[in-house]
Amino acid sequence: MYRFFNDMLHPLVILWLLIIVCLVARRFGKKRLFQICLYTAAIWFFVISISPVPQWLIHRLEDTYPVVDIAEAGGAPDVHILVMGAGHAYAPGLPHLNQLSDPARARLNEAIRLHRLLPGSRIVCSGYSASGRIPQAEMLAKAALELGVAPADTLMVPTPANSAEEAKDYSRRFGKQHKLVLVTSAFHMRRAMKYFEREGLAPVAAPTDHYIKRDPQKNAYDFWPSSAKIHMMALVIHEYGGLAKLALTK
């Protein structure tokens, strides 16, 4: 049920629902309803695709945690760097790295960067297989090997289907005995940290895959039409929906 409502709150689904109501209202002569839905659809489309609102909202999520401090991430003999899953394709003719989604590749790159800065650390790859073929964890681990990570430095948790399960399954397998560095997309970090903290863990946040990259000499927000803004708005709605669900299920 939650997934259904989450899908229905995609910004383009909302736009199309408004358009459908407009058409129905016009067909049955409901002039007032037609006008309200038409203006609402126009305003909504402006907000999600032209205005800086999506940029501002996703930046607020991304600014929750700063870029990881290596000194904070280290300081332990056996550090686990957990890469949260973000999807992949199944295309056997391509290198494993190229089968990863863009967010998954960004997360893995950050994990490998930290692994090389933290001697003795190991990369924990997480995520199941929606298709029943290669789990996300295995795809991440094989991509890490392609980038020069030693097999002994990779671990897999191939069972979790979502962020909450990633926290539970990691805790169930490894407990609290390792220092944990959590790598995920910056917009997702606030919710991810809450899941792991619920399991009694205290990970160090290592956000990556930032959508808003601040240039001191440029404004981060603009009124230029962009499909990327619609995507940002979809991510924002998904994240705040997840945070609301977390707050309601405490």
Buried (B, 14 or more C-beta within 10 A) or exposed (E): EEEEEBEEBBBBEBBEEBBEBBEEBBEEEBEEBBEBBBEBBEEBBEBBBBBBBBBBBBBBBBBBBEEBEBEEBBEBEEBBBBBBBBBBEEEEEEEBBEBBBEBBBBBBBBBBBBBEEBEEBBBBBBBBBEEEEBBBBBBBBBBBBEEEBEEEBBBBBBBBBBBBBBBBBBBEEBEEEBBBBBBBBBBBBBBBBBBBEBBEBEBBBBBBBBBBEEEEEEEEBEEEEBEEBBBBBBBBBBBBBBBEBBEEEE
